[in-house]
Amino acid sequence: MRKPNPLTDPVIAREERIFGLVTVYSTAKQHFAYFDQAPDLDWDKTFKEYLPLVEKDQSLRDYYLVLQRFIALLRDGHTDISPPGELFDAMDRLPLRLDLAEEEWVVTERYPVKEILADDIPPGSIVLSIEGMPPADYYQERFLPYISAGSERARRMALNYRACYPIGSEVEMQFQYSDGSARARKLRANQREVEWTDDVAERYVLPWHRGPMFRTEVLPDGILHVRYGQCSEECEEQFCGLIDSMGQDRPTAMILDLRGNGGGGTPVRAIQRVIAAPIPWEMCRTRWSISYLDARFRQQRISDQEFEEICASGYGLKGFTYDWFNMLTDDQRIEPAEVRYDGPLYILSDGETGSAAEDFVVLLHGTGRAVVCGEPTSGETGQPIIVWLPGGGHLRVCTCLVRCADGTEFVHKGYQPHVPLSRTIKGIAEGRDEVLEAVLGRARAENRG
């Protein structure tokens, strides 16, 4: 008996498909923290519009595309749907990495599968068309509506992971090389065929996308470049160990590179190693179950103000307001470590700097401790609840509303750097890290001054 193909065959019963959509709708309705960021979205009405889309017979792939498009309307990088493993295994990506530079889609990385020779499709090549369409139109039609992201910049960068095709399928692309010549190529979805040895990564992958996740390099004038690629316990341990072991031989400045860091756990101990005075936490709230309080008081038709007064009187929890619970109080601070680095500090960020790495940026940026350089962060927080869906996929819903300590919004926008810096097409073609070069030049000049 032939095994069902998840790309083409209906494998989930109608009742299960409906149940999956209801699960997505109800979980978000109860737990999602950022409905105020989508004021024009009527979640109830949208659910009713999507219901007929899951009732008809469809493949596992098409079903999950409907769910992904539905949840992407909430525009949040920690509120998304991951497809089942069998569907993931049937798909692959093209052997290229693209990014926007100077309003053009440009090749920034290429992977050595047999269709790409050593001198073919070099970084800096401009994408002129995909399947005969301008790349912006192609991505908008094929992929962008299905990607959950905190900001438009983060959504575009996510294309490098979410633009997937059936394994081995061909995509026709036209490129313009740095010498002005143009070439049409057919590329296969076969990125998994690359064997990722250290030598391959060194030649083909951007420095902030390859391991090790934590590494250091002493740059001119005694400036220390610290690559902090993941908010993991291992990276935090290494960073704390670095600071603790400095002694009197300290760098003249530190460049903390958080580009490509998608997060993990908020690195509190690392933050403590670079601050000299207590700093406030971000504002942090979550939607709270108010079933009992509603049953006890709302049936009496009291106003919101009266309800809040009841909570403030001590009947409710500390930090509780109607429909919200404040997880951090105003007097909570992050205290500096006894051993710390208190010299000039520069942070590099980009559209992939998100979640816990974004906490790193926000907490230091808002206190004036660091000069943030590069591109806006991804505009995403965290603390998602996870629910399994029919067919084996799962849903994440962000439960935590976070703002800067002064109330400034950065989720769904990205935190804006002090010094905006972006790569150019020429710099990409030359293999230069223009952002790091610019920050190094700034640090050297300020130190000499």
URSUL-V791665 format. One line per field, one symbol per residue. ss: DSSP state (~ for helix, > for strand, _ for the rest). psi: psi as a letter, one per 40 degrees, with the letter a starting at -180 (. if undefined). Layout:
ss->???
psi->???
This chain:
ss->_____________~~~~~~~~~~~~~~~~~~___~~~_____~~~~~~~~~~~~~____~~~~~~~~~~~~~_______>>>__~~~~~_>>___>>>>>>__>>>>>>>_______________>>>>>__>_~~~~~~~~_~~~_____~~~~~~_~~~~__>>___>>>>>>>_____>>>>>>>__~~~____~~~~~~~__~~~____>>>>>>~~~>>>>>>__>_~~~~~~~~~~~~________>>>>>______>___~~~~~______>>__>>>>>___~~~~~~~~~~___~~~~~~~~~~~~____>>__>>>______>>_________>>>>>>______~~~~~~~~~~_____>>>>_________>>>>>_____>>>>>_>>>>_______________>>____~~~~~____~~~~~~~~~~~~~~~_
psi->hhhiheddihehiddddddddddddddddddhefdeegdehgdddddddedddedihiiddddddddddddeeefheegihhiidddddeiiiifihiihhfeihihdiihgidehideigiiehhhdihfeihddddddddddeehhididdddddededegiihheiihhihihideeiihhihiigfdeehhgiddddddeiideeiiidhiihhiiffhhhhhgeigiddddddddddddedbegiidihhhheheheabihgdddddeeieiiiiiihhiihihfddddddddeefiidddddddddeedaihehiheihhehidehihiiidhihfahhhhhiaeehibdddddddddddeedihhibiiidfibafiihhiiheeiihhhhehhhiideehhehedihhidghhiiidddddefigddddddddddddddd.
